[in-house]
């Protein structure tokens, strides 16, 4: 019966070994794909950065502050639909959760399924809108314009707003950042607004709408780059871990195989020895 | 004493005049960031003048222009660089911000150098948009066709 157990264990180990080897192939190929997408995303981000930074300048120079009011907070959480990318989605989800806990009058516009899954259980009633089919292809300005238009059309009002996304720092690190969003009233009441010549709602409204699309586009680009680099790192680690498991399993497999052979030999030899002594 | 004081005043008057003249000559330079979502044309580059087409009228921006915001109309942006060269770009739409410290952010949805435009393609686009308007049914479709016409007319004008 020990012999049978030995063979069964051998079979189990070899099945396990095959499956871990397959997983390693998959994670390696995912890493290659992510690396290619990361290179493209980083290139596009470099071209988008002056645009994104330029879009924030006015609000800094005019010293626009959040509106004093009770209309609540708007958070646009930028994420994507796909997982296996490290802490990208969970870091956003975590911050949204603490924000809503601190400020229950908060509406969240979610870009990407993963954050929706995180928030759905406890904060479903704070979710104002969800955008899906995000992350498969690189974002273009038209996508951001579509999201911005939907937000505007939905008539969400807010006193305080922010876009939450993962800003890309290096291949191995990203930082969850927030970009402030200001309502039209906040802009109209900015302390330095009188410095700006002849402005009325005819200019402020399209300006803030275009600005929303621009900032959203920029945050999408940053987030996409962070996501791809994070996935690359995660898949690389997974491949390494799988490699370690394969080494350990191979060792166990060989030891078990040798143990089975040794046992068989012992049985044969002791059987033969018993026959001899009988004789 | 009085003589010297009045002389001083004369002097100071002339000095301030001279200072004023010198003031305009080295006005604070203007730093332009002209970008589209997928390309950077100027990133904090000092330029002499920028002409922009906006819905509140086309205007030129010089250093120490009064701070303002404007929405871009489809048309040609002309940048006069410090070395005397001018570059023209066609923009489809966007915003322009002039801040107190003479920094200008020109954010265009799409911007292309004018010499890459093809006039026959522009005329074709204009004809297409006009037929689109004729066959438009809803208000949204009509508005979109009108926007298309506006852009193609500006494109044709830029090519000429």
Interface residues (C-beta under 8 A of the other chain):
Chain A: X44 X47 X48 X50 X51 X53 X54 X55 X57 X58 X61 X62 X140 X141 X192 X195 X196 X197 X198 X199 X202 X203 X204 X206 X207 X210 X211 X214 X217
Chain B: X33 X35 X36 X37 X38 X39 X40 X43 X55 X56 X66 X67 X68 X69 X70 X71 X93 X94 X95 X97 X99 X100 X101 X103 X105 X106 X107 X109
